[in-house]
Amino acid sequence: MKKLSRRHLISALCATAGVTALPSLLGRRAAHSAPTGNPDRKFLIVVGAFGGASIIDSFLPFTHSEAADSNVVNCFPDANVKQPLGSNIRAVDWSANLFGTDITGALSTFVKSHHKDMLVSTLTGTSVNHAVAQKRSITGNGAWNGRTLQEAIAHAYGADCPIANVNMGSLGYAAHGDDTTLPQWAYMEPVAVPTLWPLALDGSRGLKVSDGSELQDVPKGKLLEVARELRNQRLDPESSFYKTFQLSEKLQRWKEQRNIIQPKLEAANLIAKLQLLSDPDYPLGEYGLLPDDAADVAELNKVKAAFPNLLFDPLEAQAALAYLLIKHGVSVSVTIGPNFNITLKDDGQAGTEILNPPLSFDNSHQSHRATQSWMWNRMAKVIDNLIRLLKQSEFDSDTGESYWDRSLIYCATEFGRTKNRIGGSNTFGTGHDLNNGMVAVSPMLKGNTVLGGVNTTTGETYGYDPDTGAPNTNVEAAEGDSYAGIVHAMGIDTGGALPEMKAFYG
């Protein structure tokens, strides 16, 4: 078999994945060298519900018997709305067929498993533009000087992390905030292809050189250090490029990334610990790109069992990498989520299976009920597996805390859908609607809680008292309310910049 260098391997993998280059470690963040081991660390996973997820089609539904006129408003047969024993939260179990794919509604199973940690809140947004609404869902419409939730958590808990804030989202969910007072390391690091990104976390491992007859590993250890020192101290400073741009902020960030962060990533062996690809599909073992520690191998096997479609499904790959980034102390904030792209799985003789419909939730324009069921159940399955992995991993052996005890998953919704239907049909399309809600899951939240409610005549949601959580039909909750509730539930002192929103955690 013809031997390939790691550069050729990466190029081949990129071509297979339909990309041309690995994402850079530059982003907008600068390196830092704060002490490690923050005992108060907490973790945020943002799951972007891309395309317009409707809360009344998931965890805040109402039934035909409750509706003023069930033929004109988006409500469900009584038998399809389930409320598990002990739960204050409802769920829609709606099965359908879309694009030849059978959809089995099982949201009630998710609620049964996680209602004690779930909080469902109504909200009314301020935009029905995808990108704008998505960004506002993570900034609370600029609630705290424009910083995103991810940046807030990274700044509070990620100073000693090599890459505190990793973002695998799309469009507005992948936007950085507008707070320029934050340190650069709190800003998000974009990751486009989670299965390939770990290959960029080491400057030399797996690279081969030719001695004229065969390929050999590149020199390591002291020789490599000498080469890098020569580059940094002699070659770069004497180059015309360096002399021209030596005062550039971007060049300074690049040098800090290369000279401070890169050695940390290499020393942590993240190129192997975060490796989602597998032999024999890819010749990773030949290039020394597989973990050699038994615990790391077991961890990867556990992750791949939880997300068996990660080679085909970007959402599962994102979730797998999100867990590993948190578990290995790389990040405290990770963003994942689908996008407008259809996802296919070629299952050999079984044919091609659709894993993600075109437009994700926004396929509701054509087929509302089936799309909402498909996407909500898809996201619930991913979130469920993430929670199970986090619960199985011990954060502190002295206290017995798991990673889940310190994590919050925020399912961000950009906007809702129109509430009307014609003649009681279950096949209808919907447009964008400001009125909606969101869901978050965490032991840090006031679990088993529904904040606000639904007008069963119009299908519109209404608000609640921010301190007690009592429903209030005369108000509507805002994007900033959810933002403030999450930030404070995660123990961040905002110095009075945000309302307390004790209904989220009190």
C-alpha positions, 0 to 999 in steps of 0.5 A: 500500500502506498504510504501517505503523509499526514498532510496527504491524509488530511487532504484526502479526508477533507476532500471526502468531507467536502471541505478544503481546509481545516479550521484555524485555531486563530479565531478572535481569541488570544493565548493566556496562561492562567493557572489550571484546576478551577474548582468552581468550573461549570459547563454550558452546551448550547444546542441551536434549534435551527429553522424555527422550533415551535414550543407548542409542538414539543414541551408546551402543547395543548389538546383538542379538548382544551382548545376553544376551536380545535379546527383552526388552531395548532393543537393535538388529539388528547391521546398524543399529549403525554404528561409522565407521572410526577412531571409538570411538563407535557410532551407531544408524541407525534408519529408521521412519515416525511420524505419516505422516512418514518418518524416515531414521536417519543418526546414523552420518554425524554420528559420522563427521564429528565423532567426533574432537571427541565425548565420550559419557558415562554418567550416572544422574540424580536425578529423572524430573520434566521441569523438575527433571531439566532444571535439574539437568542444567545445574547438575550437581544444584547441583554449584557452589553452584547456578550453571548451566553457562551462568552459569559460562561467562558469568561467566568469559568474558562480562563485556564482552558486552552480553548474555552469557547468552541462553536460548531453552530451555524449562521447566527448561532455561530456569531460572536457577541458585541462586548469588546471589553471581554478578553480575547480568549473568551470569544468563540473558536469556530469548528467546521468539521468536528471529525477532522478538527482534532487532526489540527491540534498537533504540529508534528505528530503523524507527519512523515519525511523522506530520507530518499528511500522511505518515509520516517517520522519527523524529528521530535523532542529537543530537535523540534524545540531547537527548530521552533526556537530558530524560527521564532528568534531568527527566521521570523524576525528577519523576514520582510513580512514580520518587519512590515506587520510586526505591530499587527494585532492579528500577527501578535495573536498568531504568535501567541497561539503558535507559541503558547497554546499549541504546546499545551494542546500537543502536551495534552495529546488532544490529537488522539484523545479527541479522535472521532475517526476509526481504524480501519476506515482511516489509517490512523494507527499507521501515523500514531494518531490513536490514543495509547492510554486504555482509559482514553480508548475506553472513553472514545468507545463509549462516545462512539457507542452513544453516537453511532452515526457520527461519521455520517451525521454532523450533529452526532459528531458535534455532540461527541466532540462537545462531550470530549472537549468538556471531559478533557478540560479543553472547553467550558462552553460548546455550541452544536446544532443542525443547519439548513443542509440535508444529511444523508446516510448511505446504508449500503444495500439498505439504501440511503437514509435521511438523517436531517431533513432539508432546512431542518425546522424550517421545512415546517413551511411545507410540512409543519407537524411531521418536521417539528416531530422529526427535529424535536425528537432528533434533538432530544435524542442527542441531548439525552445521550449527552446527558447520559455521558456527562452523568457517567463521568465523575468531575470530583471524586471527593464530592462525588459530583458528575460532569452533569451536576455542573452542566447546563444544556440550553436549547436555543430557539430562534423564533416560533411558527404561526399557530393556525391551521385549516379545517383541523388538518394535520398536514399544513405549513406554517410561517415564522412567528415571534411568539414561542418558548425555549427549553433548558435542562440542568441540575442547576435550574429549578427543575420540573418547571413551566414558566408561562403558559398558552392561550388555548384560543390563539395558541400564543404563549404568555409570560410569568412573574420573574421571581415566583414563576407564577403565570401572568397572561398580561405579559410576554417573556423576552429574550433577555429574561431567559438569558438572565435566568441561565446566567444567574442559574450558573452562578455568575455575578452580573453586578446588577446588569441583569434582572435576577429571574429567580423563577429559573433557579430559586 
